[in-house]
Amino acid sequence: MRLCDDCGDCVVTCPHGALSFSDDGKVVWAKEYCQQCDTCLQTCTKNASPMTLHYSVDTVLAIIRHYVAFLNGITISGGEATLQLPFISALFSAIKQSTDLCHLTCFIDSNGYLSETGWHKVLPYADGMMIDLKAWRPQRALILTGRDNQRVIDSIRLLATANKLYEVRLLYIPEHTDYLAHIDELSAFLIKLPDTVRIKINAFQTHGVTGDASHWPTVEKIDVEHFAQLLRERGVNNLHLPSVYL
């Protein structure tokens, strides 16, 4: 996912009039008119979304304080959260320095493509990261995501060494992911991670998916359990499987 460049293609195609231009040429999303039909997402050739709101750190801190009695931590997700790295660093830093919020844990849900330099900017303030490993071999990652996964693997290793890796997520897609074909290599990599790191198997479903992937086969419970058993047989523990299959 990329950031909107305000080209305006989606403004023309929105059937509900929820998108318009501001006086300075920026695409503006009117949440109250939006019907979540996703026509704008299907229109955008840059894989961006106009359905965004702009917040300052102070505004987010105020929202967190409003709900703090019900929270034990916050997680920044996306899209790709690390595209907003300066904001995340400032927000996490402010939380850790606030006497009324410093008890909250600060987590990031990421695709793992952030550089080593980028991770070091946020590591002092973050408590943990959840990283997606969408394929094992670089060639398969390139097919699925448009990029190889060497940086993702490097990120996992870096975060594990820093004791900031909370979870590695494996998105199992029948006929597309290569986990089973390289189960020995994948297992050897995972068992080198600290025992505290969760290995979470996510089951691919087509809800909300567009394009060719909307026709891909979905994952059944028996498939996930078989995958998990193969990992266990090779010494991978702390596995977490889906509780619901839709």
Buried (B, 14 or more C-beta within 10 A) or exposed (E): EEEBEBEBBBBEEBEEEBBBEEEEEEBBBEEEEBEEEEBBBEBBEEEBBBBEEEEEBEEBBEEBEEEBEEEEEBBBEEBBBBBBBEBBBBBBBBBBEBEEBEEBBBBBBBBBBBBEEBBEBBBEBBBBBBBBBBBBBBEBBEEBBEEBBEBBBBBBBBBBEEEBBBBBBBBBBBEBBBBBEBBEEBBEBBBEBEEEBBBBBBBBBEEEEEEEEEEBEBBEEEBBEEBBEBBEEBEBEBBEBBEEBE
